[in-house]
Amino acid sequence: MAGKVQTVLGPVNPDTLGVTFTHEHLLHELPLEVFRHPLPGNIPPFQGDPFSLQNLGWLRQYPYCFDINNIYTDESVRKAMVEEMHFFKTLGGGTIVDNGSVGLRAKDQAQFLTSLSKETGVNVITGTGFYVTFAQTQSVLNMKVEDMAAKMREDLLVGIDGTDVKCGVIGEVGCSWPLADFERKSLISSAIVQAETHCPVIIHPGRDKKSPEEIFRVFQEAGGKLEKTVMSHLERTLHTKEDLAEFASMGSYCEFDLFGIEVSHYQHNEDIDMPSDAQRVERLYHLIQQGFGDKIVIGHDIHTKHRLMKFGGHGFSHIIANVLPKMRKRGFSENDIKKILIDNPKKWLTFDAWTFVLQLVQSWKANINFQSMAENRKKVEAVLKEFILSNDVLLKVSALLLQEFNNGLGANTHQTATVKMFPTFVRDVPDGSEKGKFLALDLGGTNFRVLSIDLDGDQFNMMNEIYEIPQSIMLGSGEQLFDHIAECLSHYLEQLGLTHRTLPLGFTFSFPCIQKGLTSALLVGWTKGFNCSGVQGEDVVQLLRAAVKRRKNVDIDVVAIVNDTTGTLMSCAHKNKECRVGLIVGTGTNACYMERLENVETWTGDHNPPKQVIINTEWGAFGDNRCLDFLRTSFDHQIDEVSLNKGKQLFEKMISGMYMGEIVRRVLVKLADDGILFKGKLSEKFKTPYAFKTKYVSNVESDPKHKMNETMTVLQKMGITDASQEDCEILKLVCATVSTRAAHLVSAAVATILNKIKRSYTTVGVDGSVYRYHPHFKELMEKKIEELTDPNYKFDLMLSEDGSGRGAALVAAVAVRSAK
């Protein structure tokens, strides 16, 4: 099944799907009492056929008041469906996803859908899973999670209800608000099966804007993958563009599936005003403008007779015939439309690695040898022992770091200090009065961003564009780098029609710098794989200004240069006034915090209030004076030996995402060389430095205990196709050990800051891919920081919302505010 889409007629090549509507009902047998609503008291009873012209207006207003409209399995519906699918095919339609989960599924659903697909030539994909609580029988409600998962596996792998017709999707998974216990079980079991099979999932949320987030919390905790999941009915769930964009950033597909409903009155929840098709189109366009065009799918969710053409409705061809012309008039490109109708559904519906999972399950059964597993485990633990740090060791690390902090802040010791403790010249956090339009540049990795931000107190509207930095530029000259940045900035401003304006710009430059002022920073040295010539010791703001000036078509007003830690602190402080620490655990690691001026002997600015300044610690260089050699492992020495900056950033090399995956790979290579892992045989990928990506560590760690689905997928990507259960368990142990050490080292460093600033309560703003995507990193940090911090100093960890972009703009805004 890998690389295929499962239809009711069998697996097909994804490229054959064509135009696909992802949320429809070709047949359903939902209990009538679930739908039934009484007519309002001021409406007289209908006379004659509800589908007559005299009644059709009322029927559209109150569709759920008539059982005849909600019976969706009778012969008239079946005949109408054949006509609908022929017309859909004629207009260029290709595929319908029938959301036929338990609670909706008709007794002969499989047979009918198979016949319909054969007769009309339309691809039909049907669903498994479980609809909402009130649609279920008592026996279904009594099912346990494992029973529900088994039912879904049967539908996906064997066939529906004793047939050989297989489901190609889990959904729609029905949820209410608040989430019922049965629905919680349904989400958990769906996540388990999705993790095993990599199948697509579609979820029906409750009718409250808090419902999607709660659903995803439960779903992800059980192992569900948002990148293979659709959240449906968003037009009746999230009602502002801001809420939609925020939700889209979570990573799932966003479904608008009520096209054709033009009546604002919504019988299921009269507090909700149902949007029109024009409003749906407007919201789709907003998401595309925000960069989420590859996460949109659409449909009609037709489930009552009156919406079929035979009974006076638009039918399943409404989007093709009526909505697409409107989309084109509203600015959608043909590429936008192709993504929504073809590319996005195809990507979502394609099974990625089902065959591999099934093969690996069989190989497990053939390869388990419990005695050798126990012996090998001891050998593995012996190798990993040096990664395990006791609290005594971590307290020693903290004491050493505090000494390095003081050296960096001291006038007489700063020059030779390894942890430089640079003042950032940022003296205050946002107070809510900041207003205006700002630009931001964010440079700190292999991509960089240009952003435009409209700020009005707590209101924040942001647009951005991501640009790649080729390897040749990362290792080229400084002039090449800044010319590339200026070119992309010019391109962005031209797109937004802003070339005629000189807006305040905040520049996030996430490399070690000595700041001479808020708009002046000298590069100390490159990190994160950069090594551009002619920049070290130079003012990067002046280099940026010179590159922009060479282009002659745009101008900028750099009012602040910050690094990503300062941006993270400012971004979180905008929402939480107790935030005084910014932390990055991503490609690199670093932290900043608000320090009293009296402790900063290197301060060269004024001593006016506020008598404080954010200090950029640059703690990645902690240990460069060899004070941490007592805890560095042989693998750490190997990493450093072949790095671009040998002997530098030694603390960072034990923690950050740039190196974590490579540390894991080197441990695994040793275990294989010792005959403990993979029967002593390594794939070419495993022999390749940095081929084991740090994101693989997070993937492996996301597997629940005793589950190996993500672990097996990672091994497949690394070229291992015959792994045993023992191999998988060893990989999980290595990933857990290496990432736990990283979390504990960061925790010791954060505890050092909290103990130093002595605040009764401090919020620590955190960002970075390792912290954000590793499933246990936050929990590991919270527990360890608490153990290492004075109990009088309370704290919490707050995930930053785009600190490097939003934060730079906020620094610029505070600078403009302070200058008035």
Secondary structure as the mmCIF struct_conf table of DSSP 4:
data_model
#
loop_
_struct_conf.conf_type_id
_struct_conf.id
_struct_conf.beg_label_comp_id
_struct_conf.beg_label_asym_id
_struct_conf.beg_label_seq_id
_struct_conf.end_label_comp_id
_struct_conf.end_label_asym_id
_struct_conf.end_label_seq_id
TURN_TY1_P TURN_TY1_P1 ALA A 2 GLY A 3
STRN STRN1 LYS A 4 LYS A 4
STRN STRN2 VAL A 5 THR A 7
TURN_TY1_P TURN_TY1_P2 VAL A 8 LEU A 9
STRN STRN3 GLY A 10 VAL A 12
HELX_RH_3T_P HELX_RH_3T_P1 PRO A 14 THR A 16
STRN STRN4 VAL A 19 GLU A 24
BEND BEND1 LEU A 26 LEU A 27
HELX_RH_AL_P HELX_RH_AL_P1 LEU A 32 PHE A 35
HELX_LH_PP_P HELX_LH_PP_P1 PRO A 38 PRO A 40
TURN_TY1_P TURN_TY1_P3 GLY A 41 ASN A 42
BEND BEND2 ILE A 43 ILE A 43
HELX_LH_PP_P HELX_LH_PP_P2 PRO A 44 PHE A 46
BEND BEND3 GLY A 48 GLY A 48
TURN_TY1_P TURN_TY1_P4 PRO A 50 PHE A 51
BEND BEND4 SER A 52 SER A 52
HELX_RH_AL_P HELX_RH_AL_P2 LEU A 53 GLN A 61
BEND BEND5 TYR A 62 TYR A 62
HELX_RH_3T_P HELX_RH_3T_P2 PRO A 63 CYS A 65
HELX_RH_AL_P HELX_RH_AL_P3 ASP A 67 ASN A 70
BEND BEND6 THR A 73 ASP A 74
HELX_RH_AL_P HELX_RH_AL_P4 GLU A 75 THR A 90
TURN_TY1_P TURN_TY1_P5 LEU A 91 GLY A 92
STRN STRN5 GLY A 93 ASP A 98
STRN STRN6 VAL A 102 VAL A 102
TURN_TY1_P TURN_TY1_P6 GLY A 103 LEU A 104
TURN_TY1_P TURN_TY1_P7 LYS A 107 ASP A 108
HELX_RH_AL_P HELX_RH_AL_P5 GLN A 109 THR A 120
STRN STRN7 ASN A 123 THR A 128
BEND BEND7 GLY A 129 GLY A 129
STRN STRN8 PHE A 130 PHE A 130
HELX_RH_3T_P HELX_RH_3T_P3 THR A 133 ALA A 135
BEND BEND8 GLN A 136 GLN A 136
HELX_RH_AL_P HELX_RH_AL_P6 GLN A 138 LEU A 141
TURN_TY1_P TURN_TY1_P8 ASN A 142 ASN A 142
HELX_RH_AL_P HELX_RH_AL_P7 VAL A 145 LEU A 157
TURN_TY1_P TURN_TY1_P9 VAL A 158 VAL A 158
BEND BEND9 ILE A 160 ILE A 160
TURN_TY1_P TURN_TY1_P10 ASP A 161 GLY A 162
BEND BEND10 THR A 163 ASP A 164
HELX_LH_PP_P HELX_LH_PP_P3 VAL A 165 CYS A 167
BEND BEND11 GLY A 168 GLY A 168
STRN STRN9 VAL A 169 GLY A 174
BEND BEND12 TRP A 177 PRO A 178
HELX_LH_PP_P HELX_LH_PP_P4 LEU A 179 ALA A 180
HELX_RH_AL_P HELX_RH_AL_P8 ASP A 181 THR A 197
STRN STRN10 VAL A 201 HIS A 204
BEND BEND13 ARG A 207 ASP A 208
TURN_TY1_P TURN_TY1_P11 LYS A 209 LYS A 210
HELX_RH_AL_P HELX_RH_AL_P9 SER A 211 GLU A 221
TURN_TY1_P TURN_TY1_P12 ALA A 222 GLY A 223
HELX_RH_3T_P HELX_RH_3T_P4 LEU A 226 LYS A 228
STRN STRN11 THR A 229 MET A 231
HELX_RH_3T_P HELX_RH_3T_P5 LEU A 234 ARG A 236
TURN_TY1_P TURN_TY1_P13 THR A 237 THR A 237
BEND BEND14 THR A 240 THR A 240
HELX_RH_AL_P HELX_RH_AL_P10 LYS A 241 ALA A 248
TURN_TY1_P TURN_TY1_P14 SER A 249 MET A 250
BEND BEND15 GLY A 251 SER A 252
STRN STRN12 TYR A 253 PHE A 256
TURN_TY1_P TURN_TY1_P15 PHE A 259 GLY A 260
STRN STRN13 HIS A 265 HIS A 265
TURN_TY1_P TURN_TY1_P16 GLN A 267 HIS A 268
TURN_TY1_P TURN_TY1_P17 GLU A 270 ASP A 271
BEND BEND16 ILE A 272 ILE A 272
STRN STRN14 ASP A 273 ASP A 273
HELX_LH_PP_P HELX_LH_PP_P5 MET A 274 SER A 276
HELX_RH_AL_P HELX_RH_AL_P11 ASP A 277 GLN A 289
TURN_TY1_P TURN_TY1_P18 GLN A 290 GLY A 291
HELX_RH_3T_P HELX_RH_3T_P6 GLY A 293 LYS A 295
STRN STRN15 ILE A 296 ILE A 298
BEND BEND17 THR A 304 THR A 304
HELX_RH_3T_P HELX_RH_3T_P7 LYS A 305 ARG A 307
BEND BEND18 LEU A 308 LEU A 308
HELX_RH_3T_P HELX_RH_3T_P8 MET A 309 PHE A 311
TURN_TY1_P TURN_TY1_P19 GLY A 312 GLY A 312
BEND BEND19 GLY A 313 GLY A 313
TURN_TY1_P TURN_TY1_P20 PHE A 316 SER A 317
HELX_RH_AL_P HELX_RH_AL_P12 HIS A 318 HIS A 318
HELX_RH_PI_P HELX_RH_PI_P1 ILE A 319 VAL A 323
HELX_RH_AL_P HELX_RH_AL_P13 LEU A 324 LYS A 329
TURN_TY1_P TURN_TY1_P21 ARG A 330 GLY A 331
HELX_RH_AL_P HELX_RH_AL_P14 GLU A 334 LYS A 338
HELX_RH_PI_P HELX_RH_PI_P2 LYS A 339 ASP A 343
HELX_RH_AL_P HELX_RH_AL_P15 ASN A 344 LEU A 349
STRN STRN16 PHE A 351 PHE A 351
BEND BEND20 ASP A 352 ALA A 353
HELX_RH_AL_P HELX_RH_AL_P16 TRP A 354 ASN A 367
HELX_RH_AL_P HELX_RH_AL_P17 PHE A 370 LEU A 384
HELX_RH_3T_P HELX_RH_3T_P9 LYS A 385 PHE A 387
HELX_RH_AL_P HELX_RH_AL_P18 ASN A 391 LEU A 409
TURN_TY1_P TURN_TY1_P22 ALA A 411 THR A 413
HELX_RH_3T_P HELX_RH_3T_P10 HIS A 414 THR A 416
BEND BEND21 THR A 418 VAL A 419
STRN STRN17 PHE A 422 PRO A 423
BEND BEND22 PHE A 425 PHE A 425
BEND BEND23 GLY A 432 GLY A 432
STRN STRN18 LYS A 435 LEU A 443
BEND BEND24 GLY A 444 THR A 446
STRN STRN19 ASN A 447 ASP A 456
TURN_TY1_P TURN_TY1_P23 GLY A 457 ASP A 458
STRN STRN20 GLN A 459 GLU A 468
HELX_RH_AL_P HELX_RH_AL_P19 GLN A 471 MET A 474
TURN_TY1_P TURN_TY1_P24 LEU A 475 LEU A 475
BEND BEND25 GLY A 476 GLY A 476
STRN STRN21 SER A 477 SER A 477
HELX_RH_AL_P HELX_RH_AL_P20 GLY A 478 LEU A 496
TURN_TY1_P TURN_TY1_P25 GLY A 497 GLY A 497
TURN_TY1_P TURN_TY1_P26 THR A 499 HIS A 500
STRN STRN22 PRO A 504 PHE A 509
BEND BEND26 PHE A 511 PHE A 511
STRN STRN23 CYS A 513 GLY A 517
TURN_TY1_P TURN_TY1_P27 LEU A 518 THR A 519
STRN STRN24 SER A 520 LEU A 523
TURN_TY1_P TURN_TY1_P28 LYS A 528 GLY A 529
STRN STRN25 SER A 533 SER A 533
TURN_TY1_P TURN_TY1_P29 GLY A 534 GLY A 534
TURN_TY1_P TURN_TY1_P30 GLN A 536 GLY A 537
BEND BEND27 GLU A 538 GLU A 538
STRN STRN26 ASP A 539 ASP A 539
HELX_RH_AL_P HELX_RH_AL_P21 VAL A 540 ARG A 551
BEND BEND28 ASN A 553 ASN A 553
STRN STRN27 ASP A 557 VAL A 562
HELX_RH_AL_P HELX_RH_AL_P22 ASP A 564 LYS A 575
TURN_TY1_P TURN_TY1_P31 LYS A 577 GLU A 578
STRN STRN28 CYS A 579 VAL A 585
BEND BEND29 GLY A 586 GLY A 588
STRN STRN29 THR A 589 ARG A 596
HELX_RH_3T_P HELX_RH_3T_P11 LEU A 597 ASN A 599
TURN_TY1_P TURN_TY1_P32 GLU A 601 THR A 602
BEND BEND30 GLY A 605 GLY A 605
HELX_LH_PP_P HELX_LH_PP_P6 ASN A 608 ASN A 608
BEND BEND31 PRO A 609 PRO A 610
STRN STRN30 GLN A 612 ASN A 616
HELX_RH_3T_P HELX_RH_3T_P12 TRP A 619 ALA A 621
TURN_TY1_P TURN_TY1_P33 PHE A 622 ASN A 625
BEND BEND32 ARG A 626 ARG A 626
TURN_TY1_P TURN_TY1_P34 CYS A 627 LEU A 631
HELX_RH_AL_P HELX_RH_AL_P23 SER A 634 GLU A 641
TURN_TY1_P TURN_TY1_P35 VAL A 642 VAL A 642
BEND BEND33 SER A 643 SER A 643
TURN_TY1_P TURN_TY1_P36 LEU A 644 GLY A 647
BEND BEND34 LYS A 648 LYS A 648
HELX_RH_AL_P HELX_RH_AL_P24 LEU A 650 LYS A 653
TURN_TY1_P TURN_TY1_P37 MET A 654 ILE A 655
BEND BEND35 SER A 656 SER A 656
HELX_RH_AL_P HELX_RH_AL_P25 GLY A 657 ASP A 673
TURN_TY1_P TURN_TY1_P38 ASP A 674 GLY A 675
BEND BEND36 ILE A 676 LEU A 677
HELX_RH_3T_P HELX_RH_3T_P13 PHE A 678 GLY A 680
TURN_TY1_P TURN_TY1_P39 GLU A 684 LYS A 687
BEND BEND37 THR A 688 THR A 688
TURN_TY1_P TURN_TY1_P40 PRO A 689 TYR A 690
BEND BEND38 PHE A 692 PHE A 692
HELX_RH_AL_P HELX_RH_AL_P26 THR A 694 GLU A 701
TURN_TY1_P TURN_TY1_P41 SER A 702 SER A 702
BEND BEND39 ASP A 703 ASP A 703
HELX_LH_PP_P HELX_LH_PP_P7 PRO A 704 PRO A 704
TURN_TY1_P TURN_TY1_P42 LYS A 705 HIS A 706
HELX_RH_AL_P HELX_RH_AL_P27 ASN A 709 LYS A 717
TURN_TY1_P TURN_TY1_P43 MET A 718 GLY A 719
BEND BEND40 ASP A 722 ASP A 722
HELX_RH_AL_P HELX_RH_AL_P28 GLN A 725 ILE A 757
BEND BEND41 SER A 760 SER A 760
STRN STRN31 TYR A 761 ASP A 767
BEND BEND42 GLY A 768 GLY A 768
HELX_RH_AL_P HELX_RH_AL_P29 SER A 769 TYR A 773
TURN_TY1_P TURN_TY1_P44 PRO A 775 HIS A 776
HELX_RH_AL_P HELX_RH_AL_P30 PHE A 777 LEU A 788
BEND BEND43 THR A 789 THR A 789
TURN_TY1_P TURN_TY1_P45 PRO A 791 ASN A 792
BEND BEND44 TYR A 793 TYR A 793
STRN STRN32 LYS A 794 LEU A 799
BEND BEND45 GLU A 801 ASP A 802
HELX_RH_PI_P HELX_RH_PI_P3 GLY A 803 GLY A 807
HELX_RH_AL_P HELX_RH_AL_P31 ALA A 808 ALA A 819
#
